[in-house]
Amino acid sequence: MRRIVGRILEGAGFEVLEAGDGQEALGVLEGLDGPPELACVDWNMPVMDGFTFITEVRRRSEWRSITLMMVTTESEMDQIVRALAAGAHEYLIKPFTGEAMLEKLDLLGLLPTSTGV
């Protein structure tokens, strides 16, 4: 799934970095010179789940500008509400199409107008 999301994002002009779980993703963020524009997060990850990752990102002032999108199979309304309340900007339920992801990115203002989405 990371490869699929990565290809969609690369096709939209994003540089993509990957992590296998939330803890690894925090390490990736710490190694960057500045915050990335976007982080796509799955709720169900080993070591540190996506909800905990979002909570940790939002605790750090230097990462508050990161747009967070939960991309997950979890479709229960209470989980969607929890993720958004914790600081996710958008929630995309798997399975999804590349077009659906691009529409979410467009709504977030992250796509150049030339994409035609």
N, CA, C and O atoms as a GROMACS GRO file, in nm:
protein
  468
    1MET      N    1   0.083  -0.119   0.000
    1MET     CA    2   0.000   0.000   0.000
    1MET      C    3   0.088   0.126   0.000
    1MET      O    4   0.054   0.225  -0.064
    2ARG      N    5   0.202   0.121   0.073
    2ARG     CA    6   0.292   0.238   0.073
    2ARG      C    7   0.341   0.268  -0.068
    2ARG      O    8   0.352   0.384  -0.106
    3ARG      N    9   0.370   0.164  -0.145
    3ARG     CA   10   0.418   0.186  -0.282
    3ARG      C   11   0.310   0.251  -0.368
    3ARG      O   12   0.339   0.339  -0.450
    4ILE      N   13   0.187   0.208  -0.351
    4ILE     CA   14   0.076   0.265  -0.429
    4ILE      C   15   0.059   0.412  -0.394
    4ILE      O   16   0.050   0.497  -0.483
    5VAL      N   17   0.053   0.442  -0.266
    5VAL     CA   18   0.040   0.581  -0.221
    5VAL      C   19   0.160   0.662  -0.271
    5VAL      O   20   0.144   0.775  -0.317
    6GLY      N   21   0.278   0.604  -0.260
    6GLY     CA   22   0.400   0.672  -0.306
    6GLY      C   23   0.394   0.708  -0.453
    6GLY      O   24   0.432   0.818  -0.493
    7ARG      N   25   0.348   0.614  -0.535
    7ARG     CA   26   0.338   0.641  -0.680
    7ARG      C   27   0.238   0.752  -0.710
    7ARG      O   28   0.263   0.837  -0.795
    8ILE      N   29   0.125   0.751  -0.639
    8ILE     CA   30   0.025   0.856  -0.658
    8ILE      C   31   0.086   0.992  -0.623
    8ILE      O   32   0.071   1.089  -0.697
    9LEU      N   33   0.154   0.997  -0.509
    9LEU     CA   34   0.213   1.123  -0.463
    9LEU      C   35   0.326   1.169  -0.555
    9LEU      O   36   0.336   1.288  -0.586
   10GLU      N   37   0.410   1.077  -0.598
   10GLU     CA   38   0.518   1.114  -0.691
   10GLU      C   39   0.460   1.166  -0.822
   10GLU      O   40   0.512   1.262  -0.879
   11GLY      N   41   0.354   1.104  -0.868
   11GLY     CA   42   0.288   1.150  -0.990
   11GLY      C   43   0.230   1.290  -0.976
   11GLY      O   44   0.213   1.361  -1.074
   12ALA      N   45   0.199   1.329  -0.852
   12ALA     CA   46   0.146   1.462  -0.825
   12ALA      C   47   0.257   1.563  -0.796
   12ALA      O   48   0.231   1.679  -0.767
   13GLY      N   49   0.382   1.516  -0.803
   13GLY     CA   50   0.495   1.607  -0.784
   13GLY      C   51   0.559   1.608  -0.647
   13GLY      O   52   0.648   1.690  -0.621
   14PHE      N   53   0.516   1.519  -0.559
   14PHE     CA   54   0.574   1.513  -0.426
   14PHE      C   55   0.702   1.430  -0.425
   14PHE      O   56   0.712   1.332  -0.500
   15GLU      N   57   0.797   1.466  -0.343
   15GLU     CA   58   0.910   1.380  -0.312
   15GLU      C   59   0.863   1.291  -0.198
   15GLU      O   60   0.809   1.341  -0.099
   16VAL      N   61   0.882   1.161  -0.210
   16VAL     CA   62   0.826   1.066  -0.114
   16VAL      C   63   0.935   1.002  -0.028
   16VAL      O   64   1.035   0.953  -0.080
   17LEU      N   65   0.912   1.005   0.102
   17LEU     CA   66   0.994   0.932   0.199
   17LEU      C   67   0.902   0.832   0.266
   17LEU      O   68   0.785   0.863   0.291
   18GLU      N   69   0.952   0.712   0.297
   18GLU     CA   70   0.867   0.609   0.356
   18GLU      C   71   0.919   0.566   0.493
   18GLU      O   72   1.038   0.575   0.523
   19ALA      N   73   0.824   0.518   0.573
   19ALA     CA   74   0.857   0.458   0.702
   19ALA      C   75   0.761   0.342   0.724
   19ALA      O   76   0.646   0.348   0.680
   20GLY      N   77   0.807   0.238   0.792
   20GLY     CA   78   0.727   0.119   0.814
   20GLY      C   79   0.632   0.127   0.931
   20GLY      O   80   0.539   0.047   0.942
   21ASP      N   81   0.653   0.224   1.020
   21ASP     CA   82   0.566   0.240   1.136
   21ASP      C   83   0.581   0.382   1.189
   21ASP      O   84   0.665   0.459   1.143
   22GLY      N   85   0.498   0.415   1.286
   22GLY     CA   86   0.500   0.551   1.340
   22GLY      C   87   0.630   0.590   1.406
   22GLY      O   88   0.674   0.704   1.392
   23GLN      N   89   0.692   0.498   1.478
   23GLN     CA   90   0.819   0.528   1.544
   23GLN      C   91   0.927   0.558   1.441
   23GLN      O   92   1.004   0.654   1.456
   24GLU      N   93   0.933   0.478   1.336
   24GLU     CA   94   1.030   0.501   1.229
   24GLU      C   95   1.002   0.636   1.160
   24GLU      O   96   1.095   0.708   1.125
   25ALA      N   97   0.875   0.668   1.142
   25ALA     CA   98   0.838   0.794   1.078
   25ALA      C   99   0.883   0.914   1.163
   25ALA      O  100   0.928   1.015   1.108
   26LEU      N  101   0.871   0.904   1.295
   26LEU     CA  102   0.921   1.012   1.381
   26LEU      C  103   1.070   1.030   1.360
   26LEU      O  104   1.119   1.143   1.356
   27GLY      N  105   1.144   0.920   1.348
   27GLY     CA  106   1.287   0.928   1.322
   27GLY      C  107   1.317   0.994   1.188
   27GLY      O  108   1.411   1.073   1.178
   28VAL      N  109   1.237   0.964   1.087
   28VAL     CA  110   1.255   1.028   0.956
   28VAL      C  111   1.233   1.178   0.969
   28VAL      O  112   1.311   1.257   0.916
   29LEU      N  113   1.126   1.217   1.039
   29LEU     CA  114   1.098   1.360   1.058
   29LEU      C  115   1.213   1.430   1.130
   29LEU      O  116   1.251   1.541   1.094
   30GLU      N  117   1.266   1.365   1.232
   30GLU     CA  118   1.376   1.425   1.309
   30GLU      C  119   1.501   1.444   1.224
   30GLU      O  120   1.582   1.532   1.252
   31GLY      N  121   1.518   1.362   1.120
   31GLY     CA  122   1.634   1.372   1.034
   31GLY      C  123   1.624   1.474   0.923
   31GLY      O  124   1.721   1.496   0.850
   32LEU      N  125   1.508   1.537   0.907
   32LEU     CA  126   1.488   1.634   0.801
   32LEU      C  127   1.530   1.773   0.845
   32LEU      O  128   1.530   1.805   0.964
   33ASP      N  129   1.565   1.857   0.749
   33ASP     CA  130   1.601   1.996   0.779
   33ASP      C  131   1.480   2.080   0.817
   33ASP      O  132   1.494   2.177   0.891
   34GLY      N  133   1.365   2.044   0.769
   34GLY     CA  134   1.242   2.114   0.801
   34GLY      C  135   1.126   2.018   0.786
   34GLY      O  136   1.144   1.907   0.736
   35PRO      N  137   1.008   2.059   0.828
   35PRO     CA  138   0.894   1.968   0.821
   35PRO      C  139   0.848   1.945   0.677
   35PRO      O  140   0.855   2.036   0.595
   36PRO      N  141   0.803   1.825   0.647
   36PRO     CA  142   0.747   1.800   0.513
   36PRO      C  143   0.611   1.866   0.501
   36PRO      O  144   0.551   1.908   0.601
   37GLU      N  145   0.564   1.876   0.381
   37GLU     CA  146   0.434   1.936   0.356
   37GLU      C  147   0.320   1.844   0.397
   37GLU      O  148   0.215   1.890   0.443
   38LEU      N  149   0.341   1.713   0.381
   38LEU     CA  150   0.233   1.615   0.399
   38LEU      C  151   0.288   1.488   0.459
   38LEU      O  152   0.400   1.446   0.427
   39ALA      N  153   0.209   1.425   0.545
   39ALA     CA  154   0.237   1.289   0.593
   39ALA      C  155   0.108   1.209   0.580
   39ALA      O  156   0.004   1.248   0.633
   40CYS      N  157   0.116   1.097   0.509
   40CYS     CA  158   0.004   1.004   0.498
   40CYS      C  159   0.030   0.893   0.598
   40CYS      O  160   0.137   0.833   0.601
   41VAL      N  161  -0.070   0.864   0.680
   41VAL     CA  162  -0.053   0.776   0.795
   41VAL      C  163  -0.162   0.671   0.797
   41VAL      O  164  -0.279   0.702   0.778
   42ASP      N  165  -0.123   0.546   0.822
   42ASP     CA  166  -0.221   0.438   0.840
   42ASP      C  167  -0.247   0.423   0.989
   42ASP      O  168  -0.156   0.433   1.070
   43TRP      N  169  -0.371   0.398   1.024
   43TRP     CA  170  -0.404   0.377   1.165
   43TRP      C  171  -0.333   0.253   1.216
   43TRP      O  172  -0.278   0.252   1.327
   44ASN      N  173  -0.335   0.147   1.135
   44ASN     CA  174  -0.283   0.016   1.177
   44ASN      C  175  -0.139  -0.002   1.132
   44ASN      O  176  -0.112  -0.043   1.019
   45MET      N  177  -0.047   0.031   1.221
   45MET     CA  178   0.096   0.011   1.196
   45MET      C  179   0.156  -0.056   1.319
   45MET      O  180   0.109  -0.036   1.430
   46PRO      N  181   0.259  -0.136   1.298
   46PRO     CA  182   0.326  -0.198   1.414
   46PRO      C  183   0.405  -0.092   1.492
   46PRO      O  184   0.425   0.019   1.443
   47VAL      N  185   0.449  -0.127   1.609
   47VAL     CA  186   0.533  -0.045   1.697
   47VAL      C  187   0.459   0.080   1.745
   47VAL      O  188   0.436   0.094   1.866
   48MET      N  189   0.421   0.170   1.655
   48MET     CA  190   0.344   0.289   1.692
   48MET      C  191   0.235   0.308   1.587
   48MET      O  192   0.265   0.323   1.468
   49ASP      N  193   0.110   0.307   1.630
   49ASP     CA  194   0.000   0.321   1.535
   49ASP      C  195  -0.013   0.466   1.486
   49ASP      O  196   0.048   0.558   1.540
   50GLY      N  197  -0.095   0.484   1.384
   50GLY     CA  198  -0.112   0.614   1.322
   50GLY      C  199  -0.173   0.718   1.413
   50GLY      O  200  -0.136   0.836   1.406
   51PHE      N  201  -0.266   0.678   1.498
   51PHE     CA  202  -0.326   0.773   1.592
   51PHE      C  203  -0.221   0.827   1.688
   51PHE      O  204  -0.216   0.947   1.713
   52THR      N  205  -0.138   0.738   1.741
   52THR     CA  206  -0.032   0.782   1.832
   52THR      C  207   0.069   0.870   1.759
   52THR      O  208   0.117   0.968   1.815
   53PHE      N  209   0.101   0.835   1.633
   53PHE     CA  210   0.192   0.917   1.553
   53PHE      C  211   0.136   1.059   1.537
   53PHE      O  212   0.208   1.156   1.557
   54ILE      N  213   0.010   1.070   1.502
   54ILE     CA  214  -0.052   1.202   1.485
   54ILE      C  215  -0.044   1.281   1.615
   54ILE      O  216  -0.011   1.399   1.615
   55THR      N  217  -0.074   1.215   1.726
   55THR     CA  218  -0.068   1.281   1.856
   55THR      C  219   0.073   1.331   1.886
   55THR      O  220   0.091   1.443   1.933
   56GLU      N  221   0.173   1.248   1.858
   56GLU     CA  222   0.313   1.288   1.882
   56GLU      C  223   0.355   1.404   1.791
   56GLU      O  224   0.423   1.496   1.836
   57VAL      N  225   0.315   1.400   1.666
   57VAL     CA  226   0.349   1.509   1.574
   57VAL      C  227   0.288   1.640   1.622
   57VAL      O  228   0.354   1.743   1.619
   58ARG      N  229   0.164   1.635   1.665
   58ARG     CA  230   0.096   1.757   1.708
   58ARG      C  231   0.152   1.812   1.840
   58ARG      O  232   0.131   1.930   1.870
   59ARG      N  233   0.221   1.732   1.918
   59ARG     CA  234   0.284   1.780   2.042
   59ARG      C  235   0.408   1.866   2.016
   59ARG      O  236   0.448   1.944   2.102
   60ARG      N  237   0.467   1.851   1.898
   60ARG     CA  238   0.592   1.920   1.866
   60ARG      C  239   0.563   2.043   1.781
   60ARG      O  240   0.511   2.031   1.670
   61SER      N  241   0.595   2.160   1.832
   61SER     CA  242   0.564   2.285   1.762
   61SER      C  243   0.629   2.292   1.625
   61SER      O  244   0.572   2.350   1.533
   62GLU      N  245   0.749   2.234   1.608
   62GLU     CA  246   0.818   2.241   1.480
   62GLU      C  247   0.751   2.157   1.372
   62GLU      O  248   0.784   2.170   1.254
   63TRP      N  249   0.657   2.071   1.410
   63TRP     CA  250   0.589   1.986   1.312
   63TRP      C  251   0.442   2.021   1.296
   63TRP      O  252   0.370   1.953   1.223
   64ARG      N  253   0.396   2.124   1.362
   64ARG     CA  254   0.253   2.155   1.356
   64ARG      C  255   0.204   2.195   1.218
   64ARG      O  256   0.085   2.188   1.189
   65SER      N  257   0.296   2.238   1.131
   65SER     CA  258   0.256   2.279   0.996
   65SER      C  259   0.236   2.162   0.901
   65SER      O  260   0.187   2.180   0.790
   66ILE      N  261   0.274   2.042   0.943
   66ILE     CA  262   0.260   1.925   0.856
   66ILE      C  263   0.112   1.892   0.836
   66ILE      O  264   0.037   1.879   0.933
   67THR      N  265   0.071   1.879   0.712
   67THR     CA  266  -0.064   1.833   0.682
   67THR      C  267  -0.064   1.681   0.699
   67THR      O  268   0.017   1.611   0.640
   68LEU      N  269  -0.156   1.632   0.780
   68LEU     CA  270  -0.165   1.489   0.810
   68LEU      C  271  -0.292   1.431   0.749
   68LEU      O  272  -0.402   1.482   0.770
   69MET      N  273  -0.275   1.322   0.673
   69MET     CA  274  -0.390   1.253   0.615
   69MET      C  275  -0.387   1.107   0.658
   69MET      O  276  -0.292   1.035   0.629
   70MET      N  277  -0.490   1.065   0.728
   70MET     CA  278  -0.503   0.926   0.768
   70MET      C  279  -0.554   0.849   0.646
   70MET      O  280  -0.657   0.883   0.587
   71VAL      N  281  -0.481   0.744   0.608
   71VAL     CA  282  -0.516   0.658   0.495
   71VAL      C  283  -0.524   0.517   0.552
   71VAL      O  284  -0.422   0.454   0.578
   72THR      N  285  -0.646   0.466   0.571
   72THR     CA  286  -0.664   0.345   0.650
   72THR      C  287  -0.791   0.269   0.612
   72THR      O  288  -0.879   0.322   0.545
   73THR      N  289  -0.798   0.145   0.657
   73THR     CA  290  -0.921   0.066   0.639
   73THR      C  291  -1.022   0.095   0.750
   73THR      O  292  -1.138   0.057   0.738
   74GLU      N  293  -0.979   0.161   0.854
   74GLU     CA  294  -1.068   0.190   0.968
   74GLU      C  295  -1.176   0.289   0.925
   74GLU      O  296  -1.146   0.404   0.892
   75SER      N  297  -1.300   0.243   0.927
   75SER     CA  298  -1.408   0.326   0.875
   75SER      C  299  -1.514   0.362   0.980
   75SER      O  300  -1.616   0.424   0.947
   76GLU      N  301  -1.491   0.324   1.104
   76GLU     CA  302  -1.586   0.357   1.210
   76GLU      C  303  -1.587   0.508   1.234
   76GLU      O  304  -1.481   0.570   1.242
   77MET      N  305  -1.704   0.565   1.246
   77MET     CA  306  -1.717   0.710   1.263
   77MET      C  307  -1.641   0.760   1.385
   77MET      O  308  -1.582   0.868   1.380
   78ASP      N  309  -1.641   0.684   1.494
   78ASP     CA  310  -1.570   0.731   1.613
   78ASP      C  311  -1.420   0.740   1.589
   78ASP      O  312  -1.354   0.827   1.646
   79GLN      N  313  -1.365   0.652   1.507
   79GLN     CA  314  -1.221   0.658   1.477
   79GLN      C  315  -1.190   0.778   1.386
   79GLN      O  316  -1.088   0.845   1.403
   80ILE      N  317  -1.278   0.803   1.292
   80ILE     CA  318  -1.260   0.920   1.205
   80ILE      C  319  -1.261   1.046   1.289
   80ILE      O  320  -1.176   1.133   1.274
   81VAL      N  321  -1.358   1.056   1.378
   81VAL     CA  322  -1.368   1.174   1.465
   81VAL      C  323  -1.246   1.187   1.554
   81VAL      O  324  -1.193   1.297   1.572
   82ARG      N  325  -1.199   1.076   1.611
   82ARG     CA  326  -1.079   1.079   1.697
   82ARG      C  327  -0.957   1.126   1.620
   82ARG      O  328  -0.880   1.209   1.670
   83ALA      N  329  -0.938   1.075   1.499
   83ALA     CA  330  -0.821   1.114   1.419
   83ALA      C  331  -0.826   1.262   1.384
   83ALA      O  332  -0.724   1.331   1.394
   84LEU      N  333  -0.941   1.310   1.342
   84LEU     CA  334  -0.954   1.452   1.308
   84LEU      C  335  -0.936   1.539   1.431
   84LEU      O  336  -0.874   1.645   1.424
   85ALA      N  337  -0.991   1.497   1.544
   85ALA     CA  338  -0.976   1.574   1.668
   85ALA      C  339  -0.830   1.576   1.715
   85ALA      O  340  -0.787   1.673   1.777
   86ALA      N  341  -0.755   1.470   1.687
   86ALA     CA  342  -0.614   1.463   1.727
   86ALA      C  343  -0.525   1.547   1.638
   86ALA      O  344  -0.411   1.575   1.674
   87GLY      N  345  -0.575   1.588   1.522
   87GLY     CA  346  -0.495   1.674   1.436
   87GLY      C  347  -0.481   1.632   1.292
   87GLY      O  348  -0.411   1.699   1.216
   88ALA      N  349  -0.546   1.523   1.252
   88ALA     CA  350  -0.545   1.486   1.110
   88ALA      C  351  -0.629   1.589   1.034
   88ALA      O  352  -0.732   1.634   1.083
   89HIS      N  353  -0.585   1.624   0.915
   89HIS     CA  354  -0.659   1.720   0.833
   89HIS      C  355  -0.761   1.652   0.743
   89HIS      O  356  -0.861   1.711   0.705
   90GLU      N  357  -0.734   1.526   0.710
   90GLU     CA  358  -0.820   1.455   0.617
   90GLU      C  359  -0.814   1.306   0.650
   90GLU      O  360  -0.721   1.260   0.716
   91TYR      N  361  -0.914   1.232   0.604
   91TYR     CA  362  -0.927   1.090   0.632
   91TYR      C  363  -0.969   1.020   0.504
   91TYR      O  364  -1.074   1.053   0.448
   92LEU      N  365  -0.890   0.927   0.456
   92LEU     CA  366  -0.918   0.854   0.332
   92LEU      C  367  -0.927   0.706   0.366
   92LEU      O  368  -0.833   0.648   0.420
   93ILE      N  369  -1.040   0.645   0.332
   93ILE     CA  370  -1.065   0.505   0.367
   93ILE      C  371  -1.025   0.414   0.251
   93ILE      O  372  -1.064   0.437   0.136
   94LYS      N  373  -0.947   0.310   0.283
   94LYS     CA  374  -0.909   0.208   0.185
   94LYS      C  375  -1.026   0.112   0.167
   94LYS      O  376  -1.100   0.087   0.262
   95PRO      N  377  -1.043   0.057   0.049
   95PRO     CA  378  -0.968   0.086  -0.073
   95PRO      C  379  -1.012   0.219  -0.130
   95PRO      O  380  -1.125   0.262  -0.108
   96PHE      N  381  -0.926   0.285  -0.204
   96PHE     CA  382  -0.954   0.413  -0.265
   96PHE      C  383  -0.890   0.416  -0.402
   96PHE      O  384  -0.805   0.332  -0.434
   97THR      N  385  -0.930   0.511  -0.482
   97THR     CA  386  -0.869   0.529  -0.614
   97THR      C  387  -0.766   0.641  -0.606
   97THR      O  388  -0.767   0.723  -0.514
   98GLY      N  389  -0.677   0.643  -0.702
   98GLY     CA  390  -0.580   0.752  -0.710
   98GLY      C  391  -0.651   0.885  -0.723
   98GLY      O  392  -0.607   0.986  -0.667
   99GLU      N  393  -0.761   0.886  -0.797
   99GLU     CA  394  -0.838   1.008  -0.813
   99GLU      C  395  -0.893   1.058  -0.680
   99GLU      O  396  -0.893   1.178  -0.654
  100ALA      N  397  -0.940   0.966  -0.595
  100ALA     CA  398  -0.993   1.005  -0.463
  100ALA      C  399  -0.883   1.070  -0.379
  100ALA      O  400  -0.907   1.169  -0.311
  101MET      N  401  -0.762   1.013  -0.384
  101MET     CA  402  -0.652   1.071  -0.307
  101MET      C  403  -0.617   1.210  -0.360
  101MET      O  404  -0.594   1.303  -0.283
  102LEU      N  405  -0.613   1.223  -0.491
  102LEU     CA  406  -0.581   1.353  -0.550
  102LEU      C  407  -0.688   1.458  -0.517
  102LEU      O  408  -0.657   1.575  -0.498
  103GLU      N  409  -0.813   1.415  -0.511
  103GLU     CA  410  -0.921   1.507  -0.473
  103GLU      C  411  -0.902   1.556  -0.330
  103GLU      O  412  -0.921   1.674  -0.301
  104LYS      N  413  -0.864   1.465  -0.240
  104LYS     CA  414  -0.838   1.505  -0.101
  104LYS      C  415  -0.722   1.604  -0.096
  104LYS      O  416  -0.730   1.705  -0.026
  105LEU      N  417  -0.614   1.576  -0.170
  105LEU     CA  418  -0.499   1.666  -0.172
  105LEU      C  419  -0.535   1.802  -0.229
  105LEU      O  420  -0.486   1.905  -0.183
  106ASP      N  421  -0.622   1.801  -0.329
  106ASP     CA  422  -0.667   1.927  -0.389
  106ASP      C  423  -0.749   2.006  -0.287
  106ASP      O  424  -0.732   2.127  -0.275
  107LEU      N  425  -0.838   1.939  -0.215
  107LEU     CA  426  -0.917   2.006  -0.111
  107LEU      C  427  -0.828   2.067  -0.003
  107LEU      O  428  -0.861   2.171   0.055
  108LEU      N  429  -0.716   2.002   0.022
  108LEU     CA  430  -0.621   2.053   0.122
  108LEU      C  431  -0.532   2.163   0.066
  108LEU      O  432  -0.452   2.221   0.139
  109GLY      N  433  -0.546   2.193  -0.064
  109GLY     CA  434  -0.466   2.297  -0.126
  109GLY      C  435  -0.321   2.255  -0.152
  109GLY      O  436  -0.232   2.340  -0.161
  110LEU      N  437  -0.298   2.125  -0.165
  110LEU     CA  438  -0.162   2.075  -0.183
  110LEU      C  439  -0.127   2.043  -0.327
  110LEU      O  440  -0.013   2.006  -0.354
  111LEU      N  441  -0.220   2.057  -0.419
  111LEU     CA  442  -0.192   2.028  -0.559
  111LEU      C  443  -0.182   2.158  -0.639
  111LEU      O  444  -0.259   2.251  -0.617
  112PRO      N  445  -0.086   2.163  -0.730
  112PRO     CA  446  -0.082   2.279  -0.820
  112PRO      C  447  -0.207   2.279  -0.908
  112PRO      O  448  -0.261   2.172  -0.937
  113THR      N  449  -0.251   2.393  -0.948
  113THR     CA  450  -0.375   2.401  -1.027
  113THR      C  451  -0.361   2.334  -1.162
  113THR      O  452  -0.462   2.307  -1.228
  114SER      N  453  -0.240   2.307  -1.206
  114SER     CA  454  -0.219   2.245  -1.336
  114SER      C  455  -0.255   2.097  -1.340
  114SER      O  456  -0.255   2.038  -1.448
  115THR      N  457  -0.285   2.035  -1.226
  115THR     CA  458  -0.315   1.892  -1.225
  115THR      C  459  -0.452   1.862  -1.284
  115THR      O  460  -0.478   1.750  -1.327
  116GLY      N  461  -0.539   1.961  -1.286
  116GLY     CA  462  -0.671   1.939  -1.344
  116GLY      C  463  -0.766   1.862  -1.255
  116GLY      O  464  -0.870   1.817  -1.302
  117VAL      N  465  -0.734   1.846  -1.129
  117VAL     CA  466  -0.821   1.773  -1.037
  117VAL      C  467  -0.932   1.864  -0.991
  117VAL      O  468  -1.018   1.823  -0.913
   0.00000   0.00000   0.00000
